[in-house]
Amino acid sequence: MKALMILGCPESPVQVPLAIYTSHKLRKKGFSVTITANPAAIRLVQVADPEGVYTGELTDLDSCLNELSEGDYEFLVGFVPNDAAAAYLATFAGILNTETLAVVFERDAETLEKLVDAVMEGTEAEIIAARAHHNPAPLRVRIDRFLEEL
């Protein structure tokens, strides 16, 4: 089975470790994982996992989107730290029409709520959300719970 993971803007320190962690967990469940992101986020993943031990294929966001077709992946995970990431997730989810998990995070509670609303309006994704910037623990626990049932 194949999973696609979309990373948002890499400003938040929790995103890359959580992406690598989630990729590792998915791979242990038998998924082949492709991570797609902007060049800065891709470089951060490459530095954190230079041999690809925990991650799979890495690809540029726009190239991935241009080549995407329904049925290419059985599972989609989107990390959503801002409005642009919510829009990308909605676009990818609309094309793939597959089971989707949105990991929504932000420092500010009001902004977090708006991001959750945007994901709910644009997708049928299962949503994991928490106020997070430096501490990945609240999201990691929720990701673990979700993946146990996947």
Residue frames relative to the residue before (quaternion, step in Angstrom):
aa qw qx qy qz dx dy dz
M 1.0000 0.0000 0.0000 0.0000 0.00 0.00 0.00
K 0.2718 -0.7782 0.5528 0.1223 3.51 -1.13 0.74
A 0.1155 -0.7761 0.6184 0.0437 3.55 -1.04 0.89
L 0.1911 -0.7489 0.6250 0.1092 3.52 -1.16 0.76
M 0.1149 -0.7844 0.6084 0.0361 3.55 -0.90 0.98
I 0.1690 -0.7786 0.6006 0.0667 3.56 -0.81 1.09
L 0.1689 -0.7736 0.6030 0.0966 3.56 -0.87 0.96
G 0.3780 -0.7037 0.5563 0.2291 3.53 -1.13 0.74
C 0.7798 -0.2732 0.2515 0.5040 3.52 -1.31 -0.35
P 0.4016 -0.7758 0.4362 0.2157 3.62 -0.75 0.97
E 0.2726 0.7949 -0.5078 0.1897 3.62 1.10 0.52
S 0.7070 0.4479 -0.2683 0.4770 3.59 0.93 -0.83
P 0.4657 -0.7119 0.4522 0.2682 3.60 -0.77 0.99
V 0.6276 0.5656 -0.3578 0.3977 3.63 1.09 -0.44
Q 0.5740 0.6587 -0.3845 0.2979 3.61 1.04 -0.63
V 0.7216 0.4552 -0.2836 0.4378 3.62 0.62 -1.03
P 0.6736 0.4613 -0.3385 0.4679 3.66 0.79 -0.75
L 0.6555 0.4985 -0.3215 0.4674 3.60 1.00 -0.73
A 0.6263 0.5273 -0.3387 0.4637 3.59 1.05 -0.68
I 0.6610 0.4871 -0.3053 0.4824 3.58 0.92 -0.87
Y 0.6364 0.5304 -0.3137 0.4639 3.57 0.98 -0.86
T 0.6858 0.4809 -0.2804 0.4688 3.58 0.86 -0.99
S 0.6193 0.5348 -0.3333 0.4684 3.58 1.02 -0.79
H 0.6464 0.5229 -0.3085 0.4622 3.56 0.92 -0.92
K 0.6690 0.5011 -0.2943 0.4634 3.58 0.90 -0.95
L 0.6566 0.5028 -0.3075 0.4707 3.59 0.97 -0.85
R 0.6427 0.5191 -0.3234 0.4614 3.58 0.98 -0.81
K 0.6369 0.5168 -0.3262 0.4700 3.59 1.04 -0.72
K 0.6703 0.4662 -0.2876 0.5007 3.59 1.21 -0.49
G 0.6449 -0.5718 0.3035 0.4062 3.59 1.26 0.16
F 0.5043 0.6463 -0.4316 0.3764 3.59 1.24 0.16
S 0.3120 -0.6442 0.6582 0.2332 3.49 -1.30 0.55
V 0.1569 -0.8355 0.5249 0.0430 3.60 -0.53 1.15
T 0.0974 -0.7381 0.6655 0.0539 3.51 -1.09 0.91
I 0.1682 -0.7663 0.6138 0.0883 3.56 -0.90 0.97
T 0.0496 -0.7892 0.6120 0.0082 3.53 -0.88 0.98
A 0.1527 0.7792 -0.5836 0.1701 3.55 -0.93 0.95
N 0.6261 -0.4815 0.4176 0.4492 3.52 -1.32 -0.05
P 0.7076 -0.4900 0.2873 0.4204 3.62 -1.16 0.41
A 0.6385 0.5304 -0.3439 0.4391 3.63 0.96 -0.74
A 0.6760 0.4791 -0.2954 0.4757 3.59 0.89 -0.88
I 0.6179 0.5371 -0.3412 0.4618 3.59 1.01 -0.76
R 0.6566 0.5087 -0.3153 0.4590 3.60 0.91 -0.90
L 0.6355 0.5248 -0.3341 0.4572 3.61 0.98 -0.75
V 0.6469 0.4978 -0.3163 0.4834 3.59 0.98 -0.81
Q 0.6511 0.5225 -0.3175 0.4496 3.60 0.95 -0.85
V 0.6612 0.4910 -0.3077 0.4765 3.59 1.00 -0.77
A 0.6907 0.4827 -0.2777 0.4614 3.58 0.98 -0.84
D 0.7890 0.1183 -0.0441 0.6013 3.61 1.11 -0.65
P 0.0783 -0.8781 0.4694 0.0490 3.59 0.66 1.14
E 0.7353 0.3879 -0.2397 0.5013 3.60 1.08 -0.56
G 0.4704 -0.7027 0.4279 0.3192 3.58 1.25 0.10
V 0.2266 0.8043 -0.5160 0.1883 3.56 1.12 0.64
Y 0.7930 0.2991 -0.1327 0.5139 3.57 0.94 -0.90
T 0.7228 0.3711 -0.2145 0.5420 3.53 1.22 -0.42
G 0.4003 -0.6901 0.5400 0.2682 3.54 -1.27 0.17
E 0.8191 -0.1351 0.1503 0.5368 3.52 -0.95 -0.96
L 0.1870 -0.7542 0.6202 0.1069 3.56 -1.13 0.74
T 0.0430 0.8168 -0.5710 0.0704 3.56 -0.86 0.96
D 0.5737 -0.5939 0.4541 0.3347 3.53 -1.20 0.62
L 0.5943 -0.6305 0.3888 0.3131 3.55 -0.96 0.98
D 0.7176 0.4506 -0.2703 0.4571 3.59 0.73 -1.00
S 0.6312 0.5194 -0.3346 0.4689 3.61 1.00 -0.75
C 0.6434 0.5243 -0.3154 0.4601 3.55 0.96 -0.89
L 0.6644 0.5143 -0.2988 0.4525 3.56 0.89 -0.97
N 0.6662 0.5230 -0.3005 0.4386 3.59 0.93 -0.88
E 0.7478 0.3922 -0.2067 0.4942 3.59 1.10 -0.66
L 0.4961 0.7123 -0.3884 0.3092 3.59 1.31 -0.14
S 0.0074 0.7770 -0.6290 0.0227 3.55 -1.08 0.84
E 0.6206 -0.5256 0.4212 0.4015 3.54 -1.22 0.50
G 0.7819 0.3193 -0.2516 0.4726 3.55 -0.98 0.89
D 0.4866 0.6764 -0.4359 0.3401 3.61 1.22 -0.11
Y 0.7953 0.1243 -0.0390 0.5920 3.59 1.11 -0.71
E 0.3964 -0.7214 0.5226 0.2223 3.55 -1.14 0.70
F 0.7904 0.1426 -0.0676 0.5919 3.57 1.22 -0.36
L 0.1261 -0.7848 0.6057 0.0360 3.56 -1.03 0.89
V 0.0572 -0.7637 0.6427 0.0211 3.55 -0.98 0.93
G 0.0417 -0.8047 0.5921 0.0104 3.56 -0.84 0.96
F 0.2466 -0.7324 0.6167 0.1502 3.55 -0.90 0.96
V 0.0925 -0.8392 0.5347 -0.0362 3.55 -0.57 1.23
P 0.0388 0.8202 -0.5680 0.0564 3.61 -0.13 1.27
N 0.8040 0.1247 -0.0608 0.5782 3.61 1.27 -0.16
D 0.7361 -0.4325 0.2963 0.4283 3.58 -1.34 0.11
A 0.6359 0.5350 -0.3401 0.4402 3.59 0.95 -0.81
A 0.6547 0.5043 -0.3120 0.4687 3.59 0.96 -0.82
A 0.6180 0.5301 -0.3417 0.4694 3.60 1.06 -0.71
A 0.6576 0.5055 -0.3045 0.4682 3.58 0.99 -0.83
Y 0.6437 0.5046 -0.3229 0.4761 3.60 0.96 -0.82
L 0.6438 0.5199 -0.3305 0.4539 3.58 0.91 -0.86
A 0.6487 0.5135 -0.3209 0.4610 3.59 0.91 -0.86
T 0.6509 0.5157 -0.3105 0.4626 3.58 0.99 -0.82
F 0.6823 0.4762 -0.2863 0.4751 3.59 0.83 -0.97
A 0.6591 0.5079 -0.3090 0.4606 3.59 0.93 -0.90
G 0.6444 0.5293 -0.3182 0.4509 3.58 1.02 -0.77
I 0.6739 0.4776 -0.2890 0.4839 3.57 1.02 -0.78
L 0.7405 0.4425 -0.2423 0.4440 3.58 0.77 -1.02
N 0.1132 -0.8257 0.5408 0.1131 3.58 1.07 -0.72
T 0.4884 0.6419 -0.4245 0.4113 3.55 0.84 1.06
E 0.6901 -0.4300 0.3481 0.4667 3.58 -1.28 0.11
T 0.0622 -0.8243 0.5614 -0.0397 3.54 -0.82 1.08
L 0.1320 -0.7515 0.6430 0.0670 3.51 -1.13 0.83
A 0.1373 -0.7670 0.6226 0.0721 3.57 -0.88 0.99
V 0.1429 -0.7552 0.6364 0.0649 3.56 -0.82 1.06
V 0.0476 -0.8323 0.5503 -0.0470 3.55 -0.14 1.36
F 0.1095 0.7992 -0.5798 0.1148 3.57 -0.82 1.01
E 0.1205 0.7506 -0.6380 0.1223 3.50 -1.20 0.74
R 0.5624 -0.5983 0.4522 0.3482 3.59 -1.20 0.46
D 0.7538 0.4060 -0.1821 0.4835 3.49 0.85 -1.12
A 0.4848 -0.7014 0.4459 0.2724 3.59 -0.76 1.07
E 0.6581 0.5101 -0.3153 0.4552 3.60 0.95 -0.81
T 0.6599 0.4873 -0.3019 0.4857 3.58 0.95 -0.84
L 0.6098 0.5484 -0.3418 0.4589 3.58 1.04 -0.77
E 0.6564 0.5139 -0.3061 0.4598 3.57 0.91 -0.90
K 0.6508 0.5099 -0.3105 0.4691 3.59 0.99 -0.81
L 0.6435 0.5131 -0.3204 0.4690 3.59 1.01 -0.76
V 0.6291 0.5197 -0.3292 0.4751 3.58 0.99 -0.82
D 0.6467 0.5172 -0.3143 0.4643 3.59 0.95 -0.88
A 0.6478 0.5205 -0.3171 0.4570 3.59 0.96 -0.85
V 0.6574 0.4917 -0.3117 0.4785 3.59 0.96 -0.82
M 0.6477 0.5223 -0.3160 0.4558 3.59 0.97 -0.84
E 0.6794 0.4873 -0.2866 0.4678 3.58 1.01 -0.79
G 0.7699 0.4068 -0.1926 0.4524 3.58 1.01 -0.79
T 0.7944 0.1922 -0.0929 0.5687 3.60 1.22 -0.33
E 0.3986 -0.6488 0.5739 0.3016 3.49 -1.41 -0.04
A 0.2633 0.8205 -0.4699 0.1914 3.56 1.23 0.53
E 0.4567 -0.5639 0.6017 0.3337 3.46 -1.37 0.43
I 0.1793 -0.8191 0.5403 0.0708 3.59 -0.82 0.95
I 0.0928 -0.7176 0.6889 0.0441 3.49 -1.07 0.95
A 0.0678 0.8178 -0.5651 0.0848 3.58 -0.64 1.07
A 0.1418 0.7693 -0.6159 0.0930 3.53 -1.14 0.71
R 0.4946 -0.5791 0.5406 0.3575 3.50 -1.28 0.46
A 0.2289 0.7707 -0.5559 0.2112 3.54 -0.55 1.15
H 0.0479 0.7686 -0.6378 0.0171 3.50 -1.18 0.69
H 0.8053 0.1743 -0.0799 0.5610 3.58 0.77 -1.05
N 0.7456 0.3932 -0.2050 0.4975 3.58 1.04 -0.74
P 0.2249 -0.8141 0.5210 0.1232 3.60 -0.42 1.15
A 0.4446 0.7533 -0.4262 0.2309 3.61 1.21 -0.37
P 0.6783 0.4847 -0.3434 0.4324 3.68 0.72 -0.83
L 0.6809 0.4635 -0.2906 0.4870 3.59 0.98 -0.74
R 0.6165 0.5560 -0.3462 0.4370 3.59 0.99 -0.78
V 0.6493 0.5147 -0.3145 0.4632 3.57 0.94 -0.88
R 0.6806 0.4807 -0.2861 0.4732 3.59 0.93 -0.87
I 0.6188 0.5268 -0.3373 0.4752 3.58 1.07 -0.72
D 0.6350 0.5332 -0.3260 0.4542 3.59 0.94 -0.87
R 0.6573 0.5128 -0.3096 0.4573 3.58 0.90 -0.93
F 0.6614 0.5054 -0.3071 0.4614 3.56 0.93 -0.89
L 0.7085 0.4777 -0.2720 0.4425 3.57 0.82 -1.00
E 0.5627 0.5886 -0.3926 0.4274 3.60 1.13 -0.47
E 0.7359 0.4116 -0.2167 0.4920 3.56 1.07 -0.75
L 0.5189 0.6555 -0.4087 0.3660 3.59 1.27 -0.19
